[in-house]
Amino acid sequence: MPIYIYNTLTGKKEKLTGSGEAIGIYVCGVTPYSDTHLGHARPSVVWDVIKKYLHYRGYQTFHVQNFTDIDDKIINRAQELEVDPVQLAAHYSNEYLESMDALGVARADLYPKVTEHIPDIITLIERLIERGHAYVVNGNVFYSVLSFPEYGKLSNQKIEQLQAGTRFEVDPDKKHPLDFALWKKAKPNEPAWDSPWGKGRPGWHIECSALSYKYLGPEFDFHGGGCDLIFPHHENEIAQSEGATGKPLAKYWLHNGMINLKQEKMSKSLGNIVTVKEILKAYPKELIRFFILSNHYRSELEFHDQKLDEVSRGWQRLNDCVNVLAKMVDKAKIEPEPLSGDAAALAEAIRQGEARFTAAMDDDFNTALAIGVLFDLLHQVNAYIAKLDHKASADYALYQAYQLFATLAGGIFGIIKTDEHKLSGLSEPLLDLLLELRTELRSQKHYQLADRIRDRLAELNVVIEDTPQGPRWKIRS
């Protein structure tokens, strides 16, 4: 079955097409002048899952994500702290990568920085000047919006509407209010580079056009970023890139919704951020990923102090089931075998579950619907286990269930928490023996001793759960 993707450019879902080569992906990265926050985490987790799902479906990917390591915000913050702007950006670029590593996000293939690609940017600006799309005034270079008749096609706006409905910084050097800077003349005490127009630095938008062209070519598959970048950033990218090459920049434009904190967009400039490092001190990375993926990537996502606690109950049920399966599978010697009765019914439910999961993800990477499919399967697996003797090991049907959860929920979504307290081959039989001893003590009404075993194990992060099928243990997440 084909994958369909909602394309912001056309406003509809379109079938993914490719020549069999690696899918080219460009995602706008961060401006590193402060700590990485949850708003940065959402697009990173979303694209991590999209790439892993594409790999699962047999595609290869090549992912480029830039660092805007020179910008007004970086310069202003560096001046406040009395440090070098480029060094400040390098520090927070590394902090971003460390935060994404901690969230289990696989790294992009390339993280190009603006300051390392000034010659590429200058070459692209020169080409835009040659083709009549840009002009030089007093050491600044501006893009002429009126030179690109299709300007506004991504945000679905006309130039007249934009001119009437947008506030602009007054600049007498501009020929038109919508024109934007490709090169900015140097100011005192700011980083600057030599150029044909004098010392200066790049404007914000030109970097992405230059970097995507250098590493992905004039045309590539996916361009991603937050919905707040549709206008003006991505609109300006299209004008620059297509003005320079005469070719469509990207086939599919994907934009994730914002994370809102108390109904206000989370951003560093507003000062209402929750940093990734802060939240990882309180919650496991797998739960944070589950929270992000429980909503479709294009929808807005509301975050508040109780939100993770609310979603953690469902996440914990899923993890409990997978951990029980892992222990059962670990104890069993699993061989493919003919199945009948309830086992055959479960195997069929697993087959259908994988098909439904794939159908959900093929429909514009609908992770929320796919998680719903996992929970449907969870209920069926738990019902099957409930019919077994509590000492039973896994059969081939449960082995198939474990493999599916490990692949989809673990490998693609990254929402299964692995046991950090790895038990030795001796520890598991000892725990099973303690559970048998506790059961015997309870049957003889020695409740105080039975409770002491439970409480001492709890101090060691081993939780005992009494179920209709008998007691079971798990490592506390």
C-alpha positions as CSV (number, residue, x, y, z in Angstrom):
1,M,0.0,0.0,0.0
2,P,1.3,3.5,-0.8
3,I,2.1,6.2,1.8
4,Y,0.0,9.4,1.7
5,I,1.3,12.7,3.0
6,Y,-0.5,15.9,3.7
7,N,1.4,18.6,1.6
8,T,1.1,22.1,2.9
9,L,1.9,23.4,-0.6
10,T,-1.2,21.8,-2.2
11,G,-3.4,21.5,0.9
12,K,-4.2,17.9,0.2
13,K,-2.8,14.4,0.8
14,E,-0.6,13.1,-1.9
15,K,1.0,9.7,-2.6
16,L,4.6,9.3,-1.8
17,T,6.6,8.7,-5.0
18,G,10.2,8.0,-5.5
19,S,12.8,6.6,-7.8
20,G,14.1,4.0,-5.3
21,E,17.0,6.2,-4.1
22,A,17.2,7.7,-0.6
23,I,14.4,10.1,0.3
24,G,15.9,13.5,0.7
25,I,14.8,15.3,3.9
26,Y,15.5,18.9,5.0
27,V,14.2,20.0,8.3
28,C,14.8,23.5,9.6
29,G,16.9,23.3,12.8
30,V,17.3,25.5,15.9
31,T,18.8,28.9,16.5
32,P,21.1,27.8,19.4
33,Y,21.2,30.7,21.9
34,S,19.5,29.0,24.9
35,D,18.6,25.6,26.4
36,T,16.7,23.1,24.2
37,H,13.0,22.9,25.2
38,L,10.0,20.7,24.6
39,G,9.0,22.8,21.6
40,H,12.2,21.7,19.9
41,A,11.6,18.1,21.0
42,R,8.3,17.7,19.1
43,P,9.6,18.1,15.5
44,S,12.7,16.1,16.4
45,V,10.7,13.1,17.7
46,V,8.2,13.4,14.9
47,W,10.9,13.2,12.2
48,D,12.7,10.5,14.1
49,V,9.6,8.4,13.9
50,I,8.9,9.3,10.3
51,K,12.4,8.2,9.3
52,K,12.2,5.0,11.2
53,Y,8.8,4.1,9.7
54,L,10.1,4.8,6.2
55,H,13.0,2.4,6.9
56,Y,10.5,-0.1,8.2
57,R,8.7,0.2,4.9
58,G,11.9,-0.4,2.9
59,Y,12.9,3.2,2.1
60,Q,16.3,4.8,2.6
61,T,16.6,8.4,3.9
62,F,19.2,11.2,3.8
63,H,18.4,13.8,6.5
64,V,19.9,17.3,6.7
65,Q,19.1,19.7,9.5
66,N,20.8,23.0,9.9
67,F,22.0,25.1,12.8
68,T,21.4,28.8,12.5
69,D,24.5,29.7,14.4
70,I,24.6,33.4,13.6
71,D,21.5,35.5,14.1
72,D,20.3,38.6,15.9
73,K,19.1,36.6,18.9
74,I,22.5,34.9,19.2
75,I,24.3,38.2,19.0
76,N,22.1,39.9,21.5
77,R,22.4,37.0,24.0
78,A,26.2,36.9,23.5
79,Q,26.5,40.6,24.2
80,E,24.4,40.1,27.4
81,L,26.7,37.3,28.6
82,E,29.9,39.0,27.2
83,V,30.9,36.0,25.2
84,D,31.7,35.3,21.6
85,P,28.5,34.7,19.5
86,V,29.9,31.8,17.5
87,Q,31.2,30.1,20.7
88,L,27.8,30.6,22.4
89,A,26.0,29.0,19.4
90,A,28.5,26.1,19.4
91,H,27.8,25.5,23.1
92,Y,24.0,25.4,22.6
93,S,24.3,23.4,19.4
94,N,26.0,20.7,21.4
95,E,23.4,21.0,24.1
96,Y,20.7,20.4,21.6
97,L,22.3,17.3,20.3
98,E,22.8,15.9,23.8
99,S,19.2,16.6,24.6
100,M,18.0,14.8,21.5
101,D,20.3,11.9,22.2
102,A,18.7,11.7,25.7
103,L,15.3,11.5,24.1
104,G,16.3,8.6,21.9
105,V,16.3,10.7,18.7
106,A,18.6,9.2,16.0
107,R,20.8,11.9,14.6
108,A,20.4,13.5,11.2
109,D,23.0,12.5,8.5
110,L,24.3,16.1,8.5
111,Y,24.0,19.2,10.7
112,P,25.5,22.0,8.6
113,K,26.2,25.4,10.3
114,V,25.7,28.7,8.7
115,T,29.1,30.0,9.7
116,E,30.8,27.1,7.9
117,H,29.0,27.8,4.6
118,I,29.4,31.5,4.0
119,P,30.9,31.0,0.5
120,D,28.0,28.8,-0.5
121,I,25.5,31.5,0.6
122,I,27.4,34.2,-1.2
123,T,27.4,32.2,-4.4
124,L,23.6,31.7,-4.2
125,I,23.1,35.4,-3.5
126,E,25.2,36.3,-6.6
127,R,23.1,34.0,-8.7
128,L,19.9,35.7,-7.5
129,I,21.3,39.1,-8.4
130,E,22.3,37.9,-11.8
131,R,18.8,36.5,-12.4
132,G,17.1,39.8,-11.4
133,H,15.7,38.5,-8.1
134,A,17.9,40.5,-5.8
135,Y,19.5,44.0,-5.6
136,V,22.3,45.7,-3.6
137,V,21.8,48.9,-1.6
138,N,24.4,50.4,0.7
139,G,26.1,47.1,1.4
140,N,22.9,45.2,2.0
141,V,21.3,42.7,-0.5
142,F,17.5,42.3,-0.6
143,Y,15.3,39.8,-2.4
144,S,12.8,41.4,-4.7
145,V,9.5,39.7,-3.9
146,L,7.8,41.2,-7.0
147,S,10.3,39.4,-9.2
148,F,8.8,36.1,-8.1
149,P,5.1,36.0,-9.3
150,E,4.3,32.8,-7.3
151,Y,5.3,34.4,-3.9
152,G,2.7,33.4,-1.3
153,K,1.8,30.0,-2.8
154,L,2.9,28.0,0.3
155,S,1.0,30.2,2.8
156,N,-1.9,30.6,0.3
157,Q,-1.7,34.4,0.3
158,K,-1.5,37.0,-2.4
159,I,1.1,39.8,-2.3
160,E,-1.6,42.4,-1.9
161,Q,-3.0,40.5,1.1
162,L,0.4,40.2,2.7
163,Q,1.1,43.9,2.1
164,A,-2.2,45.0,3.7
165,G,-2.2,42.5,6.6
166,T,1.5,42.5,7.8
167,R,3.5,45.0,9.8
168,F,6.9,45.6,8.4
169,E,10.1,47.2,9.8
170,V,10.5,50.4,7.9
171,D,13.7,50.3,5.8
172,P,14.2,53.1,3.2
173,D,16.6,50.8,1.3
174,K,13.9,48.4,0.3
175,K,12.1,48.7,-3.0
176,H,9.0,47.0,-1.6
177,P,7.9,46.4,2.0
178,L,7.9,42.6,1.6
179,D,11.4,42.5,0.3
180,F,13.7,40.7,2.7
181,A,17.5,40.7,3.5
182,L,19.8,38.2,1.9
183,W,22.9,39.9,3.2
184,K,23.2,42.4,6.0
185,K,25.8,45.1,6.2
186,A,28.2,44.7,9.1
187,K,27.5,46.6,12.3
188,P,30.0,47.5,15.0
189,N,31.0,44.7,17.4
190,E,29.2,42.0,15.4
191,P,30.6,39.0,13.5
192,A,31.1,39.7,9.8
193,W,32.5,38.1,6.7
194,D,34.0,39.5,3.5
195,S,31.7,39.5,0.5
196,P,31.4,41.3,-2.9
197,W,29.2,43.9,-1.2
198,G,31.4,44.5,1.8
199,K,31.7,43.0,5.2
200,G,28.5,41.6,6.6
201,R,26.5,38.4,7.4
202,P,23.7,36.4,5.9
203,G,20.0,37.1,6.4
204,W,18.0,34.4,8.1
205,H,16.2,32.8,5.1
206,I,19.0,32.4,2.6
207,E,20.9,29.8,4.7
208,C,18.3,27.1,4.3
209,S,18.2,27.6,0.5
210,A,22.0,27.4,0.3
211,L,22.4,24.4,2.6
212,S,19.6,22.3,1.0
213,Y,20.9,23.0,-2.4
214,K,24.5,22.0,-1.4
215,Y,23.5,18.7,0.2
216,L,20.3,17.7,-1.4
217,G,20.4,19.4,-4.8
218,P,17.8,21.8,-6.4
219,E,14.9,19.3,-5.9
220,F,14.3,16.9,-3.0
221,D,11.5,15.1,-1.3
222,F,10.5,16.3,2.2
223,H,10.9,19.8,3.7
224,G,9.9,20.0,7.3
225,G,9.5,22.4,10.2
226,G,7.0,24.0,12.6
227,C,3.8,25.6,11.3
228,D,5.1,28.9,12.5
229,L,7.8,28.7,9.7
230,I,5.3,28.6,6.8
231,F,5.4,32.3,6.6
232,P,7.7,34.0,6.1
233,H,10.6,31.6,6.4
234,H,9.5,28.8,4.1
235,E,7.7,31.1,1.8
236,N,11.0,33.0,1.4
237,E,13.0,29.8,0.9
238,I,10.8,28.9,-2.0
239,A,11.2,32.3,-3.6
240,Q,15.0,32.1,-3.2
241,S,15.6,28.5,-4.3
242,E,13.1,28.5,-7.2
243,G,14.2,31.9,-8.2
244,A,17.8,30.7,-8.4
245,T,17.1,27.3,-10.1
246,G,13.8,27.5,-11.8
247,K,12.9,24.1,-10.3
248,P,10.4,23.2,-7.5
249,L,12.3,23.1,-4.2
250,A,10.6,20.2,-2.4
251,K,7.9,17.7,-3.4
252,Y,6.2,17.6,0.0
253,W,6.1,20.3,2.7
254,L,5.3,18.9,6.2
255,H,4.6,21.2,9.1
256,N,4.1,20.1,12.7
257,G,1.8,21.9,15.1
258,M,3.1,23.9,18.1
259,I,3.3,22.8,21.7
260,N,1.4,25.2,23.8
261,L,2.1,26.0,27.5
262,K,-1.0,27.4,29.2
263,Q,-2.6,28.1,25.8
264,E,0.5,30.1,24.7
265,K,3.0,28.9,22.1
266,M,6.1,27.6,23.9
267,S,9.2,29.7,22.8
268,K,12.4,31.0,24.2
269,S,11.5,34.6,23.3
270,L,8.4,34.4,25.4
271,G,10.3,32.9,28.3
272,N,7.7,30.1,28.8
273,I,9.8,27.1,28.1
274,V,10.1,23.7,29.7
275,T,13.6,22.4,28.9
276,V,14.3,18.9,27.8
277,K,16.8,18.3,30.5
278,E,14.4,19.5,33.2
279,I,11.6,17.2,32.0
280,L,13.9,14.2,31.7
281,K,14.8,14.5,35.4
282,A,11.1,13.9,36.2
283,Y,10.0,11.5,33.5
284,P,11.5,8.8,31.3
285,K,12.2,9.6,27.7
286,E,9.8,6.9,26.5
287,L,6.9,8.6,28.2
288,I,7.8,12.0,26.7
289,R,7.8,10.4,23.3
290,F,4.5,8.7,24.0
291,F,3.0,12.1,25.0
292,I,4.2,13.7,21.7
293,L,3.1,10.8,19.5
294,S,-0.3,10.4,21.1
295,N,-1.3,13.4,19.0
296,H,-1.2,13.8,15.2
297,Y,1.9,15.7,14.2
298,R,-0.1,18.5,12.6
299,S,-2.3,19.2,15.6
300,E,-1.5,21.6,18.4
301,L,-0.3,19.9,21.6
302,E,-1.2,21.3,25.0
303,F,1.2,20.8,27.8
304,H,0.8,21.4,31.5
305,D,2.1,20.0,34.7
306,Q,-0.5,17.2,35.0
307,K,-0.5,16.2,31.3
308,L,2.3,13.7,31.5
309,D,0.8,12.2,34.6
310,E,-2.5,11.8,32.8
311,V,-1.0,10.0,29.8
312,S,1.4,7.9,31.9
313,R,-1.3,5.5,33.0
314,G,-1.9,4.3,29.5
315,W,1.8,4.3,28.7
316,Q,2.5,2.2,31.8
317,R,-0.2,-0.4,30.8
318,L,1.5,-0.8,27.5
319,N,4.9,-1.2,29.0
320,D,3.7,-3.6,31.7
321,C,2.3,-5.9,28.9
322,V,5.4,-5.8,26.9
323,N,7.6,-6.4,29.9
324,V,5.5,-9.4,30.9
325,L,5.8,-10.7,27.4
326,A,9.6,-10.2,27.4
327,K,10.0,-12.2,30.6
328,M,7.7,-15.0,29.3
329,V,9.6,-15.1,26.0
330,D,13.0,-15.1,27.7
331,K,12.0,-18.2,29.7
332,A,10.7,-20.1,26.8
333,K,12.3,-22.0,23.9
334,I,10.2,-20.7,21.1
335,E,9.8,-22.7,17.9
336,P,7.4,-22.0,15.0
337,E,4.4,-24.3,15.5
338,P,0.9,-24.8,14.1
339,L,-1.6,-22.8,16.2
340,S,-5.2,-23.6,17.0
341,G,-8.0,-22.3,19.1
342,D,-7.2,-19.1,21.2
343,A,-3.6,-19.1,20.0
344,A,-4.6,-19.1,16.4
345,A,-7.1,-16.3,17.1
346,L,-4.4,-14.2,18.8
347,A,-2.0,-14.8,15.9
348,E,-4.6,-13.5,13.5
349,A,-5.2,-10.5,15.7
350,I,-1.5,-9.8,15.6
351,R,-1.4,-10.0,11.8
352,Q,-4.4,-7.7,11.5
353,G,-2.9,-5.4,14.1
354,E,0.3,-4.9,12.1
355,A,-1.8,-4.2,9.0
356,R,-3.9,-1.6,10.9
357,F,-0.8,0.0,12.3
358,T,0.7,0.3,8.9
359,A,-2.6,1.7,7.5
360,A,-2.6,4.4,10.2
361,M,1.0,5.4,9.5
362,D,0.5,5.3,5.7
363,D,-2.2,7.9,6.2
364,D,0.0,11.0,6.8
365,F,2.0,9.3,9.6
366,N,-1.0,9.2,12.0
367,T,0.9,8.1,15.2
368,A,-2.2,8.8,17.4
369,L,-4.3,6.2,15.5
370,A,-1.4,3.8,15.4
371,I,-1.0,4.0,19.1
372,G,-4.7,3.2,19.4
373,V,-4.1,0.1,17.3
374,L,-1.4,-1.0,19.8
375,F,-3.8,-0.6,22.7
376,D,-6.4,-2.7,20.9
377,L,-3.8,-5.5,20.5
378,L,-2.7,-5.0,24.1
379,H,-6.2,-5.8,25.4
380,Q,-6.3,-9.0,23.3
381,V,-2.9,-10.1,24.5
382,N,-3.8,-9.4,28.2
383,A,-7.0,-11.4,27.8
384,Y,-5.0,-14.3,26.3
385,I,-2.4,-14.3,29.1
386,A,-5.2,-14.2,31.7
387,K,-6.4,-17.6,30.6
388,L,-2.9,-19.1,31.1
389,D,-1.4,-20.6,34.3
390,H,0.6,-17.8,35.9
391,K,3.8,-20.0,35.7
392,A,3.4,-20.6,32.0
393,S,6.0,-19.5,29.5
394,A,5.2,-17.9,26.1
395,D,3.9,-19.9,23.2
396,Y,4.5,-19.0,19.6
397,A,1.5,-16.7,19.5
398,L,2.8,-14.6,22.4
399,Y,6.3,-14.7,20.9
400,Q,4.8,-13.1,17.7
401,A,3.0,-10.5,19.9
402,Y,6.2,-9.6,21.7
403,Q,8.1,-9.3,18.4
404,L,5.5,-7.0,17.0
405,F,5.4,-4.7,20.1
406,A,9.2,-4.6,20.1
407,T,9.3,-3.6,16.5
408,L,6.5,-1.1,16.3
409,A,6.2,0.4,19.8
410,G,9.9,-0.1,20.6
411,G,11.9,0.2,17.5
412,I,9.8,2.7,15.5
413,F,8.1,4.8,18.2
414,G,10.6,4.4,21.0
415,I,7.9,4.3,23.7
416,I,8.9,1.0,25.4
417,K,11.1,1.5,28.4
418,T,13.9,-1.1,28.6
419,D,14.8,-2.5,32.0
420,E,17.6,-0.3,33.4
421,H,18.1,-2.7,36.2
422,K,19.2,-5.7,34.1
423,L,18.7,-8.9,36.1
424,S,21.2,-11.6,36.0
425,G,20.3,-15.2,35.1
426,L,20.2,-16.0,38.9
427,S,18.1,-12.9,39.9
428,E,15.0,-13.9,38.0
429,P,14.7,-17.4,39.5
430,L,15.3,-15.8,43.0
431,L,12.5,-13.3,42.5
432,D,10.2,-16.1,41.3
433,L,11.1,-18.1,44.4
434,L,10.4,-15.1,46.7
435,L,6.9,-14.8,45.0
436,E,6.2,-18.4,45.7
437,L,7.4,-18.0,49.3
438,R,5.2,-14.9,49.7
439,T,2.2,-16.8,48.3
440,E,2.8,-19.7,50.7
441,L,3.0,-17.3,53.7
442,R,-0.2,-15.6,52.7
443,S,-2.0,-19.0,52.4
444,Q,-0.8,-19.7,56.0
445,K,-2.0,-16.2,57.1
446,H,1.5,-15.0,57.8
447,Y,0.5,-11.6,56.3
448,Q,3.2,-9.6,58.2
449,L,6.0,-11.6,56.7
450,A,4.4,-11.6,53.3
451,D,4.1,-7.9,53.4
452,R,7.7,-7.5,54.5
453,I,8.8,-9.4,51.4
454,R,6.7,-7.1,49.2
455,D,8.0,-3.9,51.0
456,R,11.6,-4.9,50.9
457,L,11.4,-5.7,47.2
458,A,9.7,-2.3,46.6
459,E,12.7,-0.6,48.2
460,L,14.8,-2.4,45.5
461,N,12.4,-1.1,42.7
462,V,10.8,-4.5,42.3
463,V,7.0,-4.1,42.4
464,I,4.7,-7.1,43.2
465,E,1.3,-7.1,41.6
466,D,-1.4,-9.5,42.7
467,T,-3.5,-10.6,39.8
468,P,-6.3,-13.2,39.3
469,Q,-3.7,-15.4,37.7
470,G,-1.3,-15.1,40.6
471,P,1.4,-12.6,41.7
472,R,3.9,-11.2,39.3
473,W,6.8,-8.9,39.6
474,K,8.1,-6.0,37.5
475,I,10.9,-3.5,37.7
476,R,9.5,0.0,38.6
477,S,9.8,2.4,35.6
